[in-house]
Amino acid sequence: MAKASTHYVCSDCGHTEVRWYGRCPSCQAFGTLSEFREAKARQGYRSGGGQVAEPAAAPVPLGEIDTVHAARLPVEPDEIAQVLGGGLVEGSVVLLGGEPGVGKSTLLTGLALGWMRAGVRVLYVAGEESPAQVRLRAERLGFDPAGEGGFEVIAETGLEALLRALGTALDDRDGPAVIIADSVQTLHSETADSLPGTPTQIRTCGGGLADFARRRHCPVFLVGHVTKTGDLAGPKVLEHMVDTVLYFEGTGGGSIRMVRAVKNRFGTTGELAVLEMRADGLVPVADAGALFLGDDVGREPGAAVCAVRNGSRTFLVEVQALVAPTRYGTPQRVVQGVDSKRVALLAAILEKRAGLDLAGCDVFVKVAGGARLDDPAADLAVLVALASSLRERPLPAGTLVLGEVGLTGAVRPAAAESERLREAARHGFRRAVCAAGGNAEPVVGLVVVAATSVEEAVALAMAPHAETERG
């Protein structure tokens, strides 16, 4: 008889304690610890349920390991293939998370139809929807039930029964296959004495599917929910056990969707795919590099354009700032698209190193188009936008601002500066304010002016006829 252990798990962050607390010691949330009982097997664990005594694995020399299963399956559209590192690796496990209604199921249904038409078998585990709902979505995305067989749908949420069904289906036919589990929060295992969606069940079911994928060399997509803070729900160990973690994000209620890779064992971390949600599904956005630019860039004070990198791609992003005298006792600092502490730090640098007084002003900073700035090369653009709004002087048309700012007020070159400048020149920018000492290659049609400090960079960015080339 298996022994059962009692523990308390936070529903927000997945932290586990052996006793109950009113406040989670990890995330400091109140009333989120719940009691769970998990059965512990006396014998060895085997993914898919059951306790068996399995023989220990024998060591294998590295040179004798077969790499034939490292092949990649084609992925359409190419935007998603680039985020995955060039295709879907056989035997890999991909975790896709996103807000409710952002289009996770639509994205995976479109990928499944593409694989089906390319001759790749798809097994779609419908945990949140009925098979009829899955078919209706597929028909909306162009599936023709009269002329196409379609992918296979399995309506099962029990892990043990699901693994048996998947094993039987794969044994019946040879060839590549992809498994999509929508979602991992709906699955439950008999070995865990808790409700579906709890950290224990997510860890058990996610681990079981990951083991199955690697044993059968069959890629698996896991759909994951997110918490109110935007993090993937469940224990953090789920993100560690998978090969790729993708976040599916919207842009403030618009039709633009972005797929961001925050972990990828087979590609570049930080890659970004930009898609547009239409009635017939998700399609890549043409010329996504200028997606976050408006038509009136540079016409009003408080706007600066920078070139940010996401993986191997470059995007031109407009940073907007509004600095106005405060009407209250304490000035406001409202930020959207940038970390608020980062903006407070840059505002302090602007005051200390450039002599601009922001102490009695409300400061509002926003990234146009719903983009999010994590690239340190956007520091100088935020500073210049603040200075432009405070002085009520717009930047000259066609000016790019690029550079990382230190606490001493020094401006440092951005990584991959040549690629950023080429992208800016391609979209009509004629002048770029960058850090001195960079090793960027000359770009035809783009004049680069050098700055060594924040004060100098602000002066050069707003100077109408500054043509001092970088030395």
C-alpha positions as CSV (number, residue, x, y, z in Angstrom):
1,M,0.0,0.0,0.0
2,A,1.4,3.4,-1.0
3,K,1.9,6.0,1.7
4,A,0.4,9.4,1.3
5,S,2.1,12.6,2.3
6,T,0.3,15.9,3.0
7,H,1.8,19.2,2.0
8,Y,0.6,22.7,1.2
9,V,1.1,24.3,-2.3
10,C,0.7,27.9,-3.3
11,S,-1.8,28.3,-6.1
12,D,0.0,31.4,-7.5
13,C,3.6,30.4,-7.6
14,G,3.6,26.6,-6.8
15,H,5.7,27.0,-3.6
16,T,5.4,23.9,-1.3
17,E,5.5,23.8,2.5
18,V,5.0,21.0,5.0
19,R,2.7,23.2,7.1
20,W,0.0,25.8,6.4
21,Y,0.7,29.5,6.4
22,G,-1.7,32.3,5.9
23,R,0.8,34.1,3.6
24,C,3.0,32.3,1.1
25,P,6.7,32.6,2.1
26,S,7.7,32.7,-1.6
27,C,5.4,35.2,-3.4
28,Q,3.9,36.8,-0.3
29,A,0.3,36.2,-1.4
30,F,-2.4,35.7,1.2
31,G,-4.7,32.7,1.4
32,T,-3.1,30.8,-1.5
33,L,-1.8,27.7,0.3
34,S,-4.0,24.7,-0.1
35,E,-3.7,21.2,1.3
36,F,-2.8,18.3,-1.1
37,R,-2.2,14.7,-0.5
38,E,0.2,12.9,-2.9
39,A,0.7,9.2,-3.0
40,K,4.3,8.0,-2.8
41,A,5.1,4.7,-4.5
42,R,7.3,2.3,-2.7
43,Q,8.6,0.9,-5.9
44,G,10.2,2.6,-8.9
45,Y,8.2,5.2,-10.9
46,R,7.3,4.7,-14.5
47,S,5.8,7.5,-16.5
48,G,2.2,6.7,-17.4
49,G,1.3,5.3,-14.0
50,G,2.0,2.1,-12.1
51,Q,4.8,1.1,-9.9
52,V,7.3,-1.3,-11.3
53,A,10.9,-2.2,-10.6
54,E,12.8,-1.1,-13.7
55,P,16.4,-2.0,-14.4
56,A,19.0,0.7,-14.1
57,A,20.1,2.4,-17.4
58,A,23.6,1.3,-18.6
59,P,26.1,4.1,-19.4
60,V,26.6,4.7,-23.2
61,P,29.7,6.4,-24.6
62,L,29.0,9.8,-26.2
63,G,30.3,8.8,-29.6
64,E,27.9,5.8,-29.8
65,I,24.8,7.8,-29.2
66,D,22.5,7.9,-32.3
67,T,21.6,11.4,-33.5
68,V,19.2,10.4,-36.2
69,H,16.3,11.6,-34.1
70,A,17.6,15.2,-34.0
71,A,15.9,15.9,-37.3
72,R,13.5,18.8,-37.5
73,L,9.9,18.6,-38.8
74,P,8.9,21.5,-41.1
75,V,6.7,24.3,-39.5
76,E,4.5,26.7,-41.2
77,P,4.4,29.7,-41.0
78,D,8.2,30.4,-41.2
79,E,7.8,32.9,-38.3
80,I,7.0,30.1,-35.9
81,A,9.8,27.9,-37.4
82,Q,12.3,30.7,-36.7
83,V,11.2,31.0,-33.0
84,L,11.6,27.2,-32.6
85,G,15.1,27.4,-34.0
86,G,14.4,26.3,-37.6
87,G,11.8,23.6,-37.1
88,L,10.4,21.2,-34.6
89,V,12.9,18.7,-33.2
90,E,11.7,15.2,-32.9
91,G,11.3,14.1,-29.3
92,S,11.2,17.7,-28.0
93,V,8.7,19.1,-25.6
94,V,7.3,22.6,-26.2
95,L,5.4,24.6,-23.5
96,L,3.1,27.3,-24.9
97,G,1.6,29.8,-22.5
98,G,-0.7,32.8,-22.9
99,E,-3.7,34.7,-21.6
100,P,-7.2,33.3,-22.0
101,G,-8.5,34.1,-25.5
102,V,-5.2,35.2,-27.0
103,G,-5.4,32.4,-29.6
104,K,-3.3,29.5,-28.3
105,S,-5.7,26.9,-29.6
106,T,-6.1,28.7,-32.9
107,L,-2.3,28.8,-33.3
108,L,-1.9,25.1,-32.6
109,T,-4.9,24.1,-34.8
110,G,-3.3,26.0,-37.7
111,L,0.0,24.3,-37.1
112,A,-1.7,20.9,-36.9
113,L,-3.4,21.5,-40.3
114,G,-0.1,22.5,-41.8
115,W,1.5,19.3,-40.5
116,M,-1.4,17.2,-41.7
117,R,-1.1,18.6,-45.3
118,A,2.7,17.9,-45.1
119,G,2.1,14.2,-44.3
120,V,2.9,14.5,-40.6
121,R,0.5,12.7,-38.3
122,V,-1.1,14.9,-35.5
123,L,-2.7,13.6,-32.3
124,Y,-4.7,16.4,-30.7
125,V,-5.6,15.9,-27.1
126,A,-8.8,17.9,-26.4
127,G,-8.9,18.5,-22.7
128,E,-10.7,21.9,-22.6
129,E,-13.0,21.4,-25.6
130,S,-15.1,18.8,-27.2
131,P,-14.0,17.2,-30.5
132,A,-16.9,19.0,-32.2
133,Q,-15.5,22.4,-31.1
134,V,-12.0,21.5,-32.4
135,R,-13.5,20.6,-35.8
136,L,-15.4,23.9,-35.9
137,R,-12.2,25.8,-35.3
138,A,-10.4,23.8,-38.0
139,E,-13.1,24.5,-40.5
140,R,-12.9,28.2,-39.7
141,L,-9.1,27.9,-40.5
142,G,-9.7,26.3,-43.9
143,F,-10.1,22.6,-43.1
144,D,-12.3,20.8,-45.8
145,P,-13.9,17.8,-44.2
146,A,-15.0,16.5,-47.7
147,G,-11.5,16.5,-49.2
148,E,-9.2,16.1,-46.2
149,G,-9.0,13.5,-43.5
150,G,-7.8,15.9,-40.9
151,F,-5.8,15.3,-37.8
152,E,-6.8,12.9,-35.0
153,V,-8.6,14.1,-31.8
154,I,-8.4,12.3,-28.5
155,A,-10.9,13.3,-25.8
156,E,-9.1,12.0,-22.7
157,T,-7.9,13.8,-19.6
158,G,-6.6,10.8,-17.5
159,L,-2.9,10.6,-17.9
160,E,-2.6,6.8,-17.7
161,A,-5.4,6.2,-20.2
162,L,-4.1,8.9,-22.5
163,L,-0.5,7.5,-22.6
164,R,-1.9,4.0,-23.4
165,A,-4.1,5.5,-26.2
166,L,-1.1,7.5,-27.6
167,G,1.1,4.4,-27.5
168,T,-1.4,2.3,-29.3
169,A,-2.0,5.0,-31.9
170,L,1.8,5.3,-32.6
171,D,2.2,1.6,-32.8
172,D,-0.4,1.3,-35.5
173,R,1.4,3.5,-38.0
174,D,5.0,4.4,-38.8
175,G,6.2,7.9,-39.7
176,P,6.6,11.2,-37.9
177,A,3.9,12.3,-35.5
178,V,3.2,15.4,-33.3
179,I,1.1,15.4,-30.1
180,I,-0.7,18.5,-28.9
181,A,-2.1,18.5,-25.3
182,D,-4.6,21.3,-24.8
183,S,-4.1,21.9,-22.0
184,V,-1.8,20.4,-19.4
185,Q,-4.0,21.9,-16.6
186,T,-6.9,19.7,-17.6
187,L,-4.9,16.4,-17.2
188,H,-4.9,14.4,-14.0
189,S,-3.0,11.3,-12.9
190,E,-4.2,8.5,-10.5
191,T,-0.9,8.7,-8.7
192,A,-1.5,12.2,-7.4
193,D,-4.3,12.7,-4.9
194,S,-5.3,16.2,-5.9
195,L,-7.5,18.1,-8.4
196,P,-6.6,18.8,-12.0
197,G,-4.6,22.0,-12.4
198,T,-2.9,21.9,-9.1
199,P,0.9,22.0,-9.0
200,T,1.2,18.4,-8.1
201,Q,-1.0,17.3,-11.1
202,I,0.8,19.7,-13.5
203,R,4.2,18.4,-12.4
204,T,3.1,14.7,-12.7
205,C,1.3,15.0,-16.0
206,G,3.9,17.3,-17.6
207,G,6.7,14.9,-16.6
208,G,4.7,11.9,-17.9
209,L,4.2,13.4,-21.3
210,A,7.8,14.6,-21.4
211,D,9.1,11.1,-20.7
212,F,6.7,9.7,-23.3
213,A,8.0,12.2,-25.9
214,R,11.6,11.3,-25.4
215,R,11.1,7.6,-25.3
216,R,9.0,7.6,-28.5
217,H,10.9,10.4,-30.3
218,C,7.6,12.2,-30.8
219,P,7.4,16.0,-30.3
220,V,4.8,17.2,-27.8
221,F,3.2,20.6,-27.4
222,L,1.8,21.4,-24.0
223,V,-0.6,24.3,-23.6
224,G,-0.2,26.1,-20.3
225,H,-2.3,28.7,-18.4
226,V,-0.9,31.9,-17.0
227,T,-1.5,33.6,-13.6
228,K,-2.7,37.1,-13.1
229,T,0.9,38.3,-13.1
230,G,1.5,36.8,-16.5
231,D,3.7,33.9,-15.4
232,L,3.0,30.3,-16.4
233,A,0.7,28.7,-13.8
234,G,2.0,25.7,-11.9
235,P,5.4,24.7,-10.5
236,K,8.5,26.2,-12.0
237,V,9.9,22.7,-12.5
238,L,7.5,22.3,-15.5
239,E,9.5,25.0,-17.4
240,H,12.8,23.2,-16.5
241,M,11.7,19.8,-17.7
242,V,10.6,21.0,-21.2
243,D,12.9,21.9,-24.0
244,T,11.2,25.1,-25.2
245,V,9.0,27.7,-23.5
246,L,7.0,30.0,-25.6
247,Y,4.9,32.9,-24.5
248,F,1.9,33.9,-26.7
249,E,1.2,37.6,-26.1
250,G,-1.3,40.2,-27.4
251,T,-0.8,43.9,-27.8
252,G,-3.4,45.6,-25.7
253,G,-6.6,44.2,-27.3
254,G,-5.5,44.6,-31.0
255,S,-5.1,42.0,-33.7
256,I,-1.3,41.7,-33.4
257,R,0.0,38.6,-31.6
258,M,3.6,37.8,-30.6
259,V,5.2,34.5,-29.9
260,R,8.3,34.9,-27.8
261,A,10.8,32.1,-26.9
262,V,12.1,32.5,-23.3
263,K,13.8,29.1,-23.4
264,N,15.0,27.0,-26.3
265,R,17.5,24.1,-26.1
266,F,17.5,23.9,-29.9
267,G,17.6,27.6,-30.9
268,T,18.1,31.2,-29.9
269,T,16.4,32.4,-26.7
270,G,14.6,35.6,-27.2
271,E,13.4,35.0,-30.8
272,L,10.1,36.8,-31.6
273,A,7.4,36.0,-34.2
274,V,4.9,38.7,-35.1
275,L,1.5,37.5,-36.3
276,E,-1.9,39.0,-37.1
277,M,-5.2,37.4,-36.0
278,R,-7.6,37.3,-38.8
279,A,-10.9,35.5,-39.5
280,D,-9.0,32.7,-41.2
281,G,-6.4,32.3,-38.5
282,L,-2.9,33.7,-37.7
283,V,-0.8,35.1,-40.5
284,P,2.7,36.6,-40.4
285,V,2.9,40.4,-40.4
286,A,4.7,41.9,-43.5
287,D,7.6,44.2,-42.6
288,A,7.3,43.6,-38.9
289,G,10.5,45.6,-38.3
290,A,8.4,48.9,-38.6
291,L,5.3,47.5,-37.0
292,F,5.6,49.7,-33.8
293,L,6.3,53.0,-35.7
294,G,3.6,55.5,-36.3
295,D,3.1,57.8,-39.3
296,D,4.0,61.0,-37.4
297,V,7.2,59.9,-35.7
298,G,9.3,62.9,-34.7
299,R,6.7,65.6,-35.3
300,E,5.9,66.1,-31.7
301,P,8.1,66.6,-28.6
302,G,8.6,63.5,-26.4
303,A,9.1,60.8,-29.1
304,A,12.3,58.9,-29.8
305,V,12.9,55.9,-32.0
306,C,15.3,53.0,-31.1
307,A,16.2,49.7,-32.7
308,V,15.8,46.7,-30.4
309,R,16.8,43.1,-30.9
310,N,14.7,40.1,-30.2
311,G,16.8,37.0,-30.9
312,S,18.1,37.4,-34.4
313,R,15.5,40.1,-35.5
314,T,15.5,43.9,-35.3
315,F,12.5,46.0,-34.6
316,L,12.2,49.8,-34.7
317,V,10.2,51.0,-31.7
318,E,9.0,54.4,-30.8
319,V,9.3,55.5,-27.1
320,Q,6.9,58.2,-26.0
321,A,7.3,60.4,-22.9
322,L,5.2,63.2,-21.4
323,V,6.7,65.4,-18.7
324,A,4.4,68.0,-17.1
325,P,4.4,70.0,-13.9
326,T,2.7,68.1,-11.2
327,R,-0.6,69.2,-9.7
328,Y,-0.3,67.1,-6.6
329,G,2.1,66.9,-3.7
330,T,3.9,63.8,-5.0
331,P,4.8,63.5,-8.7
332,Q,3.4,60.6,-10.6
333,R,5.5,58.0,-12.5
334,V,3.3,56.0,-14.9
335,V,5.0,53.6,-17.3
336,Q,3.7,51.2,-19.9
337,G,5.9,48.8,-21.9
338,V,9.0,49.4,-19.8
339,D,10.0,48.4,-16.3
340,S,9.0,51.2,-14.0
341,K,12.1,50.9,-11.9
342,R,14.2,51.2,-15.0
343,V,12.5,54.4,-15.9
344,A,13.0,55.8,-12.4
345,L,16.7,55.0,-12.7
346,L,17.0,56.7,-16.0
347,A,15.2,59.7,-14.8
348,A,17.6,60.0,-11.9
349,I,20.6,59.7,-14.3
350,L,19.0,62.5,-16.5
351,E,18.7,64.8,-13.5
352,K,22.2,64.1,-12.1
353,R,24.3,63.9,-15.3
354,A,22.4,66.2,-17.7
355,G,21.2,68.8,-15.3
356,L,17.5,68.5,-16.1
357,D,15.1,69.0,-13.3
358,L,12.3,66.4,-13.2
359,A,11.7,66.5,-9.4
360,G,8.5,68.6,-9.6
361,C,7.1,66.9,-12.8
362,D,4.8,64.1,-13.5
363,V,6.5,61.5,-15.8
364,F,4.6,59.3,-18.2
365,V,6.4,56.8,-20.5
366,K,4.8,54.5,-23.1
367,V,6.1,52.3,-25.8
368,A,4.0,52.7,-29.0
369,G,2.1,49.8,-30.5
370,G,1.9,47.8,-27.3
371,A,5.5,46.6,-27.5
372,R,7.7,45.8,-24.5
373,L,11.2,47.0,-24.1
374,D,13.7,44.7,-22.4
375,D,16.7,45.6,-24.5
376,P,19.3,47.8,-22.6
377,A,20.1,49.6,-25.9
378,A,16.8,51.4,-25.5
379,D,18.0,53.3,-22.4
380,L,19.2,56.3,-24.4
381,A,15.9,56.6,-26.3
382,V,14.0,56.8,-23.0
383,L,16.3,59.5,-21.8
384,V,16.1,61.5,-25.0
385,A,12.3,61.2,-25.1
386,L,12.1,62.6,-21.5
387,A,14.4,65.5,-22.3
388,S,12.5,66.2,-25.5
389,S,9.2,66.4,-23.7
390,L,10.6,68.5,-20.9
391,R,12.2,71.1,-23.3
392,E,9.2,71.0,-25.7
393,R,11.6,70.3,-28.6
394,P,11.0,67.5,-31.1
395,L,13.8,65.4,-32.5
396,P,14.8,66.1,-36.1
397,A,12.9,63.8,-38.5
398,G,14.7,60.6,-39.4
399,T,16.7,60.4,-36.2
400,L,17.5,57.1,-34.5
401,V,18.7,57.0,-30.8
402,L,20.7,54.0,-29.7
403,G,22.8,53.1,-26.7
404,E,23.0,51.7,-23.2
405,V,23.4,54.2,-20.3
406,G,25.4,53.6,-17.1
407,L,24.9,55.1,-13.7
408,T,27.9,57.4,-14.3
409,G,26.1,58.9,-17.3
410,A,28.4,57.2,-19.8
411,V,26.8,55.9,-23.0
412,R,27.9,52.4,-24.1
413,P,27.6,50.8,-27.6
414,A,24.7,48.5,-28.2
415,A,25.2,44.8,-29.1
416,A,24.9,43.9,-32.9
417,E,24.9,47.6,-33.7
418,S,25.5,47.1,-37.4
419,E,22.3,45.1,-37.8
420,R,20.3,47.8,-36.0
421,L,21.7,50.6,-38.1
422,R,21.0,48.7,-41.4
423,E,17.4,48.1,-40.4
424,A,17.0,51.8,-39.5
425,A,18.4,52.9,-42.9
426,R,16.1,50.5,-44.7
427,H,13.1,52.3,-43.2
428,G,14.3,55.8,-44.2
429,F,16.3,57.0,-41.2
430,R,19.1,59.3,-42.1
431,R,20.8,60.0,-38.8
432,A,21.7,57.9,-35.7
433,V,22.9,59.0,-32.3
434,C,25.0,56.2,-30.9
435,A,27.8,55.7,-28.3
436,A,31.3,56.5,-29.2
437,G,33.7,53.7,-29.6
438,G,31.4,51.3,-31.4
439,N,32.5,49.0,-34.2
440,A,29.5,49.3,-36.4
441,E,30.1,49.1,-40.2
442,P,29.3,52.3,-42.2
443,V,25.7,52.2,-43.6
444,V,24.9,54.0,-46.9
445,G,22.6,56.9,-46.4
446,L,22.9,57.0,-42.6
447,V,25.1,59.5,-40.7
448,V,26.2,58.3,-37.3
449,V,27.0,60.9,-34.7
450,A,28.9,59.8,-31.6
451,A,28.2,60.6,-27.9
452,T,30.2,59.7,-24.8
453,S,27.8,61.0,-22.1
454,V,24.1,61.5,-21.5
455,E,24.4,65.3,-21.7
456,E,26.2,65.1,-25.0
457,A,23.8,62.5,-26.4
458,V,20.7,64.7,-25.5
459,A,22.3,67.7,-27.2
460,L,23.2,65.9,-30.3
461,A,19.9,64.1,-30.6
462,M,17.9,67.4,-30.6
463,A,20.4,69.5,-32.6
464,P,18.9,70.2,-36.0
465,H,22.2,70.2,-38.0
466,A,24.6,68.0,-36.0
467,E,26.7,66.2,-38.6
468,T,29.7,65.2,-36.4
469,E,30.6,61.7,-37.6
470,R,31.8,59.1,-35.2
471,G,35.5,58.9,-34.6
